Amino acid sequence: MHQRKKFITLMVVPDDEAQPRRLHLPLWAYRSALVFLSLMIIAPAVYVVVCYNVIARAATADRLAAENKLLQAGQVKMQELEQSLLQTRQLVASISSMAGLDSAVTSSLYNIAPPKQMSALAKHPPTIKRTQPETSVFPEGLPVEGWISRGYTETPGKRHEGIDLAIPEGTPVLATGAGTVLSAGPDDIYGEMVVVQNNDSITTIYGHNSKLLVKAGDKILAGKEIALSGNTGKSSAPHLHYEIRINDRPVNPLTNFIYEVNTK
């Protein structure tokens, strides 16, 4: 049986008194025309939205790239400032020592040991004969001979639990007291670090080394080379970080044990 085709009749009524006109369109043509008109209306809107998103993402990417570049430049500047500050500390300490000054102002401004203390330390560098036997567990002297670029302080916001000694990389680091190596390995802050258990209550810490010469469990004597100094961990310039702890509480290495006698 033959199926009749469906048509849509459109009536066009003119403004004048002319007879109305009728247009007979197949149903498929009518639907195709509706789809075409819809696409003509929707396509520009979709195009605008897509272009806006692309432009917005490109602008965001450019902004993030510019901010990242600024952050990298700022980080480089901070590293340069830290290096300059360390050099300034060393220069101030050197000039003060040569001039024979004992300035508390200089010490507080630059957080360095007063020249009087530095003179006392010079009498007991680790390479000179010790006043205590090498089997003594009590820390004596300093592990290296160098400028104290940062001292011990408990000031809130500026807390520093040891002293920093500015020295060239590869300088031998000596144990200041006999004991057992508690740990020897990398640390997030102090880099290649050695911790010596001197006795039940005293531990000594040596940080930022370039190479470790001992391992955990080693028995060592005072004056033994335990590492080579370096610039590892969170460090802006080559130096050694040295700590003394009693019952796991930091104490000032310059005002304990041998220094209580030599700096008075």
C-alpha positions in Angstrom: 0.0 0.0 0.0 1.4 3.4 -1.0 2.1 5.7 2.0 1.1 9.3 1.5 3.7 12.0 2.0 3.1 14.5 4.8 3.2 18.2 4.0 3.2 21.4 5.9 1.0 24.3 4.5 2.3 27.8 5.1 -0.1 30.6 4.4 1.3 34.0 3.4 -1.1 36.9 3.9 0.0 40.1 2.1 -0.6 43.6 3.6 -2.8 44.7 0.6 -6.0 43.0 -0.4 -4.3 40.5 -2.6 -5.2 36.9 -2.2 -3.3 34.9 0.4 -0.7 32.5 -0.9 -0.2 29.0 0.3 3.1 27.1 0.3 3.1 23.3 0.6 6.4 22.1 2.0 7.3 18.5 2.7 7.5 17.7 6.4 11.2 16.8 6.1 12.0 20.2 4.5 10.2 22.0 7.2 12.2 20.2 9.9 15.4 20.7 8.1 14.8 24.4 7.9 14.1 24.6 11.6 17.3 22.8 12.4 19.3 25.0 10.1 17.8 28.2 11.6 18.6 26.8 15.1 22.2 26.1 14.2 22.5 29.6 12.7 21.4 31.1 16.1 23.3 28.7 18.5 26.6 28.4 16.6 27.7 32.0 17.1 26.9 31.8 20.8 28.9 28.6 21.2 31.8 30.1 19.3 31.8 33.2 21.6 31.8 31.0 24.7 34.6 28.8 23.4 36.8 31.7 22.4 36.2 33.4 25.7 37.4 30.3 27.6 40.5 29.9 25.4 41.4 33.6 25.8 40.8 33.4 29.6 43.0 30.3 30.0 45.7 31.9 27.9 45.6 35.0 30.1 45.8 32.9 33.2 48.7 30.9 31.9 50.6 34.1 31.0 49.9 35.5 34.5 51.1 32.3 36.2 54.2 32.3 34.1 55.0 35.9 35.0 54.4 35.2 38.7 56.6 32.1 38.6 59.4 34.2 36.9 59.1 36.8 39.6 59.3 34.2 42.4 62.4 32.6 40.8 64.0 36.1 40.6 63.1 36.7 44.2 64.6 33.4 45.3 67.9 34.3 43.6 67.9 37.7 45.3 67.3 36.1 48.7 70.2 33.7 48.1 72.4 36.6 47.1 71.4 38.6 50.2 72.1 35.6 52.5 75.5 35.2 51.0 76.2 38.9 51.4 75.0 38.8 55.0 77.3 35.8 55.8 80.3 37.7 54.3 79.4 40.8 56.3 79.3 38.8 59.5 82.8 37.3 58.8 84.2 40.7 57.9 82.8 42.3 61.1 84.2 39.5 63.2 87.6 39.8 61.6 87.8 43.6 61.9 86.7 43.5 65.6 89.2 40.8 66.4 92.1 42.7 64.8 91.1 46.0 66.4 90.9 44.4 69.9 87.3 45.4 70.3 84.9 43.7 72.7 81.6 45.2 71.5 78.3 43.9 72.8 76.6 46.0 70.1 78.5 44.3 67.3 77.6 40.9 68.8 73.9 41.7 69.1 73.6 43.2 65.6 75.4 40.4 63.8 74.8 37.5 66.2 78.5 36.6 66.4 80.8 35.7 69.3 82.5 38.7 70.9 86.2 39.0 70.0 87.2 38.2 73.6 85.6 34.8 73.3 87.1 34.3 69.9 90.5 35.0 71.3 89.9 32.3 73.9 88.8 29.9 71.2 92.0 30.6 69.2 94.0 29.2 72.2 92.2 25.9 71.9 91.7 25.0 68.2 91.0 21.3 67.7 94.4 20.8 66.0 96.3 21.8 69.2 97.0 19.5 72.1 93.9 19.1 74.3 93.7 19.9 78.0 91.6 16.7 78.5 92.4 13.2 77.5 91.1 12.0 74.2 88.9 9.5 76.0 87.0 12.3 77.8 83.3 12.4 76.9 83.0 16.1 77.8 83.1 18.4 74.7 86.2 20.6 74.6 87.2 23.2 72.0 85.6 23.6 68.6 85.4 20.9 65.8 87.0 23.3 63.3 89.0 26.5 63.4 87.0 29.3 61.7 85.0 32.5 62.1 81.8 32.3 64.1 79.3 33.6 61.6 76.3 33.0 63.7 76.1 32.4 67.5 73.8 30.6 69.9 70.6 32.5 70.8 67.3 31.7 72.5 65.6 34.9 71.3 62.1 34.2 70.1 61.9 34.4 66.3 65.7 34.2 66.0 66.3 31.0 67.9 69.6 29.2 66.9 70.4 26.1 68.9 74.1 26.0 68.1 76.9 28.1 66.4 77.9 28.3 62.8 81.6 28.3 61.8 82.4 29.7 58.4 85.0 27.5 56.8 86.0 26.3 53.3 84.3 23.1 52.0 86.4 20.0 52.7 87.8 21.2 56.1 88.2 18.2 58.4 85.6 18.2 61.2 86.9 16.8 64.5 84.9 15.3 67.3 85.0 17.5 70.4 84.5 14.6 72.8 84.7 10.8 72.9 81.5 8.7 72.4 79.5 6.6 70.1 78.1 7.8 66.7 74.3 7.8 67.2 73.5 8.6 63.6 75.4 9.7 60.4 73.4 10.6 57.3 71.2 13.2 55.5 68.9 15.5 57.3 66.3 17.9 55.7 67.8 20.9 57.5 71.4 20.1 58.4 72.2 18.1 55.3 74.9 15.5 55.9 74.9 15.3 59.7 76.7 13.4 62.4 75.3 13.0 65.9 77.6 11.7 68.7 76.3 10.3 71.9 79.0 11.4 74.3 77.4 9.9 77.4 73.9 9.2 78.8 73.0 13.0 78.9 75.4 14.7 76.4 75.2 14.7 72.6 77.1 16.7 70.0 75.8 17.6 66.5 77.8 18.4 63.4 75.8 19.6 60.4 76.1 20.7 56.7 79.0 18.4 55.9 80.0 17.4 52.4 81.2 13.9 53.3 80.8 11.7 56.4 83.8 9.6 57.6 82.0 7.6 60.3 78.8 5.5 60.5 76.2 4.8 63.2 77.6 2.7 66.0 81.3 3.7 65.6 83.2 4.3 68.8 85.3 7.5 68.5 87.8 9.4 70.5 88.0 13.2 71.0 89.9 14.8 68.1 89.0 12.0 65.6 88.0 13.2 62.0 84.4 12.4 61.6 83.4 14.4 58.5 84.5 17.0 55.9 82.7 20.3 56.1 80.4 21.4 53.3 77.3 23.3 52.3 74.5 20.6 52.3 71.0 21.0 53.7 69.4 24.4 54.2 72.6 26.4 53.9 73.5 29.6 52.0 77.3 29.3 52.2 79.9 26.7 53.3 80.0 26.4 57.1 79.7 23.9 60.0 76.7 23.9 62.4 77.8 22.7 65.8 75.5 21.9 68.8 75.9 20.6 72.3 72.8 19.1 73.9 72.3 18.1 77.5 69.3 15.8 78.1 68.3 16.7 74.5 68.2 20.5 75.4 70.6 22.7 73.5 73.2 24.7 75.4 75.5 27.4 74.3 78.8 25.8 73.1 80.7 29.0 74.0 79.6 29.1 77.6 79.8 25.5 78.7 82.6 23.1 79.8 86.0 24.4 78.8 84.7 27.9 77.9 83.4 28.6 81.4 87.1 28.7 82.5 88.7 30.3 79.4 86.3 33.2 78.8 86.2 34.6 82.4 
